[in-house]
Amino acid sequence: MNYLRLIISILFVAIAVQLNAQDIILKKNNELINCKIKEVGLDEIKYILPDHPADLLFSIDKDNIDKIVLENGMEMVFKKAMTDPENYKENKKNALKIDFLSPITGNTTFAYERSLKPGRSIEGTLGIIGLGANIDDNNAGGAFVKFGIKFIKDPDYYLRGMRYAHILKGSYIKPEFAFGAFSRNYYDWRYESSYYDQWGNWIYVEPKKSRETVVSGTLQLVFGKQWVFDNVFLVDMHAGIGYGFSTSSNDYYDAGYHYGYTIAPTEFPMSFSSGIKIGYLFK
């Protein structure tokens, strides 16, 4: 008899729990709403509250909701369209690039960019110095590398359902560091001179030709904008400013173009960069 009473009690408790079961809305600010959900729409969720009239319908924007838990235990998670990776499944998230003008400035520069998530990507760059026009007839040879994290600008104001046109497209800011090493010929103009000898002949002494190894580096903020065409081709225009150093020991090359960037004189250790990259996108 006692076992029968226990079973009946358990059944009544289960029925009572089921009758009083509620759905739960978890807001992004961690606030909980115990309610009965009536409709899950494209933009909002409608629900009623247990302590209010059944015909009084409340609504909440889905952008304000983290998830909902239905009375049967089923969960539904909500994300903003702008930052939801599901909305960018068809976007190619990798790109190989080349600095379009670099070969005419004494180097050839390649870059690889990969999207991490909407609004964020990483980019690495390799420049081969000497693979290009021999500017200044200095027979330079070496390499430089760069690495940066891109923060792609999102809108100042959101509209419901708004998203990036492409996960790699848009204006951006990129903190970037770079390091390079190369050797080159240079003329030491301190040895240049001209004079008339004792017979009245004009004599010209050419500057001494030497070779030096230069190590340099920069830390910059790079500002740019990238356009993506048909999910296949891109154009990336950028310019950067920051701090830089160079180990060049001669006055003539203490400042100037270091292939991947330009460095100001030692007493003003600033660095600058700019370029136009074109690239191919792939999965």
C-alpha positions as CSV (number, residue, x, y, z in Angstrom):
1,M,0.0,0.0,0.0
2,N,2.8,2.4,0.8
3,Y,4.5,1.7,-2.5
4,L,1.2,2.6,-4.3
5,R,1.0,5.9,-2.4
6,L,4.6,6.7,-3.3
7,I,4.0,6.0,-7.0
8,I,0.8,8.1,-7.0
9,S,2.7,11.0,-5.2
10,I,5.5,10.9,-7.8
11,L,2.9,11.0,-10.6
12,F,1.2,14.0,-9.1
13,V,4.5,15.8,-8.7
14,A,5.5,15.1,-12.3
15,I,2.1,16.4,-13.5
16,A,2.4,19.5,-11.4
17,V,5.9,20.2,-12.6
18,Q,4.8,19.7,-16.2
19,L,1.8,22.0,-15.7
20,N,3.9,24.7,-14.2
21,A,6.9,24.3,-16.6
22,Q,8.0,27.5,-18.3
23,D,10.2,28.6,-21.1
24,I,13.2,30.7,-20.3
25,I,14.7,33.6,-22.2
26,L,18.3,34.4,-21.4
27,K,19.2,38.0,-22.4
28,K,22.7,39.1,-23.3
29,N,22.9,41.0,-20.0
30,N,22.3,37.7,-18.2
31,E,18.7,38.6,-17.2
32,L,16.3,35.7,-17.2
33,I,12.7,35.9,-18.3
34,N,10.4,33.0,-17.2
35,C,7.6,33.0,-19.6
36,K,5.6,31.0,-22.2
37,I,7.0,31.6,-25.7
38,K,4.2,32.0,-28.3
39,E,6.2,32.9,-31.4
40,V,9.8,32.9,-32.7
41,G,9.8,35.4,-35.6
42,L,12.6,36.6,-37.9
43,D,13.4,39.6,-35.8
44,E,11.7,39.1,-32.4
45,I,10.3,36.6,-30.0
46,K,6.8,37.0,-28.6
47,Y,5.8,35.6,-25.2
48,I,3.3,35.9,-22.3
49,L,4.1,36.2,-18.6
50,P,2.5,33.8,-16.1
51,D,1.4,36.7,-13.7
52,H,-0.2,38.7,-16.5
53,P,-3.3,38.3,-18.6
54,A,-3.0,35.5,-21.2
55,D,-4.0,37.9,-24.0
56,L,-1.2,40.4,-23.1
57,L,1.6,39.6,-25.5
58,F,5.2,40.8,-24.9
59,S,8.0,40.9,-27.5
60,I,11.8,41.2,-27.4
61,D,14.3,41.8,-30.2
62,K,16.4,38.7,-31.0
63,D,19.5,40.8,-31.0
64,N,19.1,41.2,-27.2
65,I,18.8,37.5,-26.6
66,D,21.6,35.0,-26.0
67,K,19.4,31.9,-26.1
68,I,16.0,30.5,-25.1
69,V,15.4,27.2,-23.3
70,L,12.0,25.6,-24.0
71,E,10.1,23.7,-21.3
72,N,11.1,20.4,-22.9
73,G,14.8,21.3,-22.5
74,M,15.4,22.3,-26.2
75,E,17.7,25.3,-26.6
76,M,17.8,27.9,-29.3
77,V,20.9,30.2,-29.6
78,F,20.7,33.6,-31.3
79,K,23.5,35.7,-32.8
80,K,23.7,39.0,-34.6
81,A,23.6,38.8,-38.3
82,M,26.7,41.0,-38.5
83,T,28.9,38.6,-36.4
84,D,27.2,35.2,-37.1
85,P,29.7,33.0,-39.0
86,E,26.8,31.1,-40.5
87,N,26.0,34.1,-42.7
88,Y,29.4,33.9,-44.4
89,K,29.7,30.2,-45.2
90,E,29.9,31.0,-48.9
91,N,32.7,33.6,-48.5
92,K,36.2,32.5,-49.3
93,K,38.2,33.2,-46.2
94,N,41.8,33.0,-47.5
95,A,43.7,35.3,-49.9
96,L,47.1,35.3,-51.6
97,K,48.3,38.8,-52.6
98,I,51.1,40.5,-54.3
99,D,52.2,44.1,-53.9
100,F,51.4,45.4,-57.3
101,L,54.2,48.0,-57.5
102,S,56.9,46.3,-55.4
103,P,58.9,44.9,-58.3
104,I,59.8,48.3,-59.7
105,T,61.1,49.4,-56.3
106,G,63.7,46.6,-55.9
107,N,61.7,43.8,-54.2
108,T,58.7,41.5,-54.8
109,T,56.3,41.2,-51.9
110,F,53.8,38.5,-51.2
111,A,51.1,38.4,-48.5
112,Y,48.7,35.8,-47.1
113,E,45.5,36.8,-45.3
114,R,43.1,34.5,-43.4
115,S,39.8,35.4,-41.8
116,L,39.5,34.4,-38.1
117,K,35.9,35.6,-37.7
118,P,33.6,38.4,-39.0
119,G,35.6,41.6,-38.5
120,R,38.9,40.0,-37.7
121,S,41.7,38.5,-39.8
122,I,45.5,37.9,-39.7
123,E,48.0,38.8,-42.4
124,G,51.6,37.8,-43.0
125,T,53.9,39.3,-45.6
126,L,57.2,38.2,-47.1
127,G,59.3,40.5,-49.2
128,I,62.2,39.2,-51.3
129,I,64.7,42.1,-51.7
130,G,66.6,42.0,-55.0
131,L,63.8,40.3,-56.9
132,G,62.9,43.3,-58.9
133,A,64.4,46.4,-60.5
134,N,68.0,47.2,-59.3
135,I,67.3,50.7,-58.0
136,D,70.3,52.9,-57.4
137,D,72.5,50.2,-59.0
138,N,73.1,48.9,-55.4
139,N,72.7,45.1,-56.0
140,A,70.7,44.7,-52.8
141,G,69.7,41.3,-51.6
142,G,67.8,40.1,-48.5
143,A,64.3,39.8,-47.2
144,F,61.7,41.3,-44.8
145,V,58.7,39.9,-43.0
146,K,55.6,41.5,-41.6
147,F,52.8,40.3,-39.4
148,G,49.6,42.0,-38.4
149,I,46.0,41.6,-37.1
150,K,43.3,43.3,-39.1
151,F,40.3,44.9,-37.4
152,I,37.7,45.5,-40.1
153,K,35.4,48.4,-39.4
154,D,31.7,47.7,-38.6
155,P,29.0,50.2,-39.1
156,D,28.4,53.1,-36.7
157,Y,24.7,52.1,-36.6
158,Y,23.2,48.7,-37.0
159,L,20.1,47.9,-39.0
160,R,18.3,44.6,-38.4
161,G,19.8,41.8,-40.5
162,M,22.8,43.9,-41.5
163,R,26.0,42.0,-42.4
164,Y,29.4,42.5,-44.1
165,A,29.2,42.4,-47.9
166,H,32.2,40.0,-47.7
167,I,34.0,38.8,-44.6
168,L,37.3,40.3,-45.9
169,K,35.9,43.5,-47.4
170,G,35.9,46.9,-45.8
171,S,38.0,49.6,-44.1
172,Y,40.4,48.4,-41.5
173,I,43.1,49.2,-39.0
174,K,46.0,46.8,-38.6
175,P,48.7,46.9,-35.9
176,E,51.7,45.4,-37.6
177,F,55.4,44.7,-36.9
178,A,58.1,44.2,-39.5
179,F,61.7,43.0,-39.5
180,G,64.1,43.1,-42.4
181,A,67.8,42.4,-43.2
182,F,69.7,42.9,-46.5
183,S,73.0,43.9,-47.9
184,R,73.7,46.5,-50.6
185,N,76.4,48.6,-52.3
186,Y,76.7,52.2,-51.5
187,Y,79.1,55.1,-52.4
188,D,80.8,56.8,-49.6
189,W,80.7,60.4,-50.9
190,R,83.3,61.5,-48.3
191,Y,85.9,60.1,-50.7
192,E,84.7,62.1,-53.7
193,S,86.9,65.0,-54.7
194,S,88.1,66.9,-57.7
195,Y,91.1,69.1,-58.3
196,Y,93.6,70.4,-60.9
197,D,97.0,68.8,-61.0
198,Q,100.3,70.7,-61.4
199,W,99.9,70.6,-65.2
200,G,96.4,72.1,-65.1
201,N,94.5,68.9,-65.7
202,W,91.2,68.5,-63.9
203,I,91.2,65.3,-61.8
204,Y,88.1,63.6,-60.5
205,V,88.3,61.0,-57.7
206,E,85.2,58.8,-57.6
207,P,83.5,58.1,-54.2
208,K,84.6,54.9,-52.6
209,K,82.3,51.9,-53.3
210,S,81.5,49.8,-50.2
211,R,78.9,47.2,-49.2
212,E,77.0,47.1,-45.9
213,T,74.5,44.9,-44.2
214,V,71.4,46.6,-42.8
215,V,69.0,45.3,-40.2
216,S,65.8,47.3,-39.7
217,G,62.3,47.0,-38.1
218,T,59.1,48.8,-37.6
219,L,56.0,48.9,-35.4
220,Q,53.1,50.6,-37.3
221,L,49.4,51.2,-37.4
222,V,48.3,50.5,-40.9
223,F,45.1,52.0,-42.3
224,G,43.5,50.6,-45.4
225,K,40.5,49.5,-47.4
226,Q,40.0,46.3,-49.2
227,W,37.6,45.6,-52.0
228,V,36.4,42.1,-53.0
229,F,35.0,41.3,-56.4
230,D,32.9,38.3,-57.1
231,N,34.4,36.4,-54.2
232,V,37.5,35.8,-56.3
233,F,39.6,38.9,-56.7
234,L,40.6,41.7,-54.3
235,V,42.3,45.0,-54.2
236,D,43.9,46.3,-51.0
237,M,45.1,49.9,-50.6
238,H,46.9,50.8,-47.4
239,A,49.2,53.3,-45.7
240,G,51.0,53.0,-42.3
241,I,52.8,55.1,-39.8
242,G,54.8,54.2,-36.7
243,Y,58.2,53.8,-35.2
244,G,61.2,52.3,-36.9
245,F,65.0,51.6,-36.5
246,S,67.9,50.9,-38.9
247,T,71.4,49.7,-38.3
248,S,72.8,51.5,-41.4
249,S,76.1,53.1,-40.4
250,N,76.5,55.6,-43.2
251,D,75.0,59.0,-43.4
252,Y,73.6,58.6,-46.9
253,Y,71.5,55.6,-46.1
254,D,70.7,56.3,-42.5
255,A,67.2,57.2,-43.6
256,G,65.2,56.3,-46.6
257,Y,63.6,53.4,-48.3
258,H,64.1,50.1,-46.7
259,Y,62.1,48.2,-49.3
260,G,59.1,47.2,-47.1
261,Y,58.9,50.7,-45.5
262,T,60.6,54.0,-45.2
263,I,62.5,55.0,-42.1
264,A,63.2,58.6,-41.0
265,P,66.6,59.7,-39.6
266,T,67.8,58.3,-36.3
267,E,66.9,61.5,-34.4
268,F,63.3,61.2,-35.6
269,P,62.7,57.4,-35.5
270,M,59.4,57.3,-37.4
271,S,58.5,54.9,-40.2
272,F,56.0,55.0,-43.1
273,S,54.6,52.6,-45.6
274,S,52.1,52.4,-48.4
275,G,51.1,50.1,-51.2
276,I,48.5,48.5,-53.4
277,K,48.0,44.8,-53.2
278,I,46.0,42.6,-55.6
279,G,45.0,39.1,-54.7
280,Y,43.2,35.8,-55.3
281,L,40.7,34.3,-52.8
282,F,40.3,30.7,-52.0
283,K,38.5,28.5,-49.5
